[in-house]
């Protein structure tokens, strides 16, 4: 599971109001190379919650992203590729293969196996 | 400028919408106009299409599945004398740049509905000597490719209307299809297949309807084996998929036979994410919206594969309250799922798309329809955020078809719109309860025929009760 996915998910158990971001319990993390596509990254940049991405990356062992969200203009301009490359690495190249995503409010664990998070809710949670 | 667009004679309903979607993708900003050649009916392979530039025509032809080629028409007629007059009246300024002495060319003869001998073909090519070709002939790799196309008159056949008069076209090829695409991606050589894997040709058509391209994110909420996403990825899009069945998505049939290996097989980038989730209770964070450029899918119709959603049978019916799984059994617990009717499934899909598609993003999905004898107007699911731009029918059997619906998001999502959509959904569900049987189209399709008229006709003559129009079957 990539951090791009993690940035989109929350615990939607009935009654939970603060299900995002899910805490990451990492058991197995791997790095997989992905082709660099600046257009795609720019498109995604507008949609991600930056602070949560930075924290999630840290929990997987990557601390290169700047704390504060860069200005949109910095991302748009073709000049600073180094920042985009860091974003690329954090968003797409870090993989949580085995572990769990934990709801910050209820502690409910969503297992991640073979890179696939199981977000299915139990009968009493929907 | 007008181009002659020659289609493959297949999937007739899908031809024009594909060209229109691709034209939009390649920057066409005017609305597409179509014109039929004289005496031709709508199912003909020949159509005139108006596009702003040759470049757009070339790009469309190259990526299209159903376009055989795009041509700049130099002349047409019902006989070779008429053709000659027509070509000679085509302005020299448009012809001469392609007839220069330092270029190479080739003239091919194509006939539709008949075969010509080599001599007959040569004779026709030689009849074109009035065109001042100055370049050299190169049959393998010419700079310019010219086509002489002849379509004869034909009688009514299989329900297709007759072609009243022969028509001959002569044109310069500006674009042609990539013939290697389908053989490479055909399902019979795919590593991981499932019973409802989308065949390659249709998956590419869907990806074209969705305008999948580099830099875009395409989502399939019923990903299964990933057959639809493979085609989107081939066209450069980043892909993402989800399914409620974890075995299909996570395990496949082994470490080398799963969704990931399908992408690896063609050297395509693997999906950005594969998830197990229930579309009925999705795990998206509340602020998330307008993230997908396109949603392409084939929802379960309940005929060969039924949809599932959270909550066991009894819970959904209300005979049992949602039960709590004891702590010690929670980790390995597989939540029960219950029937998920087609109508409800599509409603959730529209809701998802309304929220998660970018503005002007496309939702492309299949919807099953029973082939009504009376040909009454079929109603499709609607949502106030969407405008329906294309409907293409693929006949599956004498009883039912599926239509590929293409919807474009034209209104942003809001609470008010969601309420309006909910009411639309309730109305739609009521109107369709009759033949959808709570989403169970399965029984309507598979019940034995009780049509008495069929039995009667068999005893009378061998004639079919209605003309077998195979046009859309192909």
HADDOCK unambig.tbl for C-alpha pairs under 7 A between the chains (distance, minus, plus):
assign (segid A and resid 1 and name CA) (segid B and resid 273 and name CA) 6.37 0.50 0.50
assign (segid A and resid 2 and name CA) (segid B and resid 273 and name CA) 6.84 0.50 0.50
assign (segid A and resid 5 and name CA) (segid B and resid 273 and name CA) 6.34 0.50 0.50
assign (segid A and resid 8 and name CA) (segid B and resid 284 and name CA) 5.71 0.50 0.50
assign (segid A and resid 8 and name CA) (segid B and resid 285 and name CA) 5.79 0.50 0.50
assign (segid A and resid 8 and name CA) (segid B and resid 288 and name CA) 6.71 0.50 0.50
assign (segid A and resid 9 and name CA) (segid B and resid 283 and name CA) 5.47 0.50 0.50
assign (segid A and resid 9 and name CA) (segid B and resid 284 and name CA) 4.71 0.50 0.50
assign (segid A and resid 9 and name CA) (segid B and resid 285 and name CA) 5.20 0.50 0.50
assign (segid A and resid 10 and name CA) (segid B and resid 283 and name CA) 5.45 0.50 0.50
assign (segid A and resid 10 and name CA) (segid B and resid 284 and name CA) 5.65 0.50 0.50
assign (segid A and resid 10 and name CA) (segid B and resid 285 and name CA) 4.69 0.50 0.50
assign (segid A and resid 11 and name CA) (segid B and resid 283 and name CA) 6.13 0.50 0.50
assign (segid A and resid 12 and name CA) (segid B and resid 283 and name CA) 5.70 0.50 0.50
assign (segid A and resid 20 and name CA) (segid B and resid 285 and name CA) 6.37 0.50 0.50
assign (segid A and resid 37 and name CA) (segid B and resid 215 and name CA) 6.94 0.50 0.50
assign (segid A and resid 39 and name CA) (segid B and resid 215 and name CA) 5.20 0.50 0.50
assign (segid A and resid 40 and name CA) (segid B and resid 215 and name CA) 4.18 0.50 0.50
assign (segid A and resid 40 and name CA) (segid B and resid 216 and name CA) 6.32 0.50 0.50
assign (segid A and resid 47 and name CA) (segid B and resid 291 and name CA) 6.68 0.50 0.50
assign (segid A and resid 114 and name CA) (segid B and resid 250 and name CA) 6.66 0.50 0.50
assign (segid A and resid 116 and name CA) (segid B and resid 250 and name CA) 6.21 0.50 0.50
assign (segid A and resid 116 and name CA) (segid B and resid 274 and name CA) 6.03 0.50 0.50
assign (segid A and resid 116 and name CA) (segid B and resid 275 and name CA) 5.57 0.50 0.50
assign (segid A and resid 117 and name CA) (segid B and resid 275 and name CA) 5.61 0.50 0.50
assign (segid A and resid 117 and name CA) (segid B and resid 276 and name CA) 6.28 0.50 0.50
assign (segid A and resid 118 and name CA) (segid B and resid 275 and name CA) 6.58 0.50 0.50
assign (segid A and resid 118 and name CA) (segid B and resid 276 and name CA) 4.91 0.50 0.50
assign (segid A and resid 118 and name CA) (segid B and resid 277 and name CA) 6.63 0.50 0.50
assign (segid A and resid 119 and name CA) (segid B and resid 276 and name CA) 5.75 0.50 0.50
assign (segid A and resid 119 and name CA) (segid B and resid 277 and name CA) 5.06 0.50 0.50
assign (segid A and resid 119 and name CA) (segid B and resid 283 and name CA) 6.55 0.50 0.50
assign (segid A and resid 120 and name CA) (segid B and resid 276 and name CA) 6.53 0.50 0.50
assign (segid A and resid 120 and name CA) (segid B and resid 277 and name CA) 4.96 0.50 0.50
assign (segid A and resid 120 and name CA) (segid B and resid 278 and name CA) 6.12 0.50 0.50
assign (segid A and resid 122 and name CA) (segid B and resid 335 and name CA) 5.21 0.50 0.50
assign (segid A and resid 123 and name CA) (segid B and resid 310 and name CA) 6.93 0.50 0.50
assign (segid A and resid 123 and name CA) (segid B and resid 311 and name CA) 5.35 0.50 0.50
assign (segid A and resid 123 and name CA) (segid B and resid 322 and name CA) 5.53 0.50 0.50
assign (segid A and resid 123 and name CA) (segid B and resid 323 and name CA) 6.25 0.50 0.50
assign (segid A and resid 123 and name CA) (segid B and resid 335 and name CA) 6.24 0.50 0.50
assign (segid A and resid 124 and name CA) (segid B and resid 322 and name CA) 4.85 0.50 0.50
assign (segid A and resid 124 and name CA) (segid B and resid 323 and name CA) 5.55 0.50 0.50
assign (segid A and resid 124 and name CA) (segid B and resid 324 and name CA) 5.57 0.50 0.50
assign (segid A and resid 126 and name CA) (segid B and resid 281 and name CA) 6.84 0.50 0.50
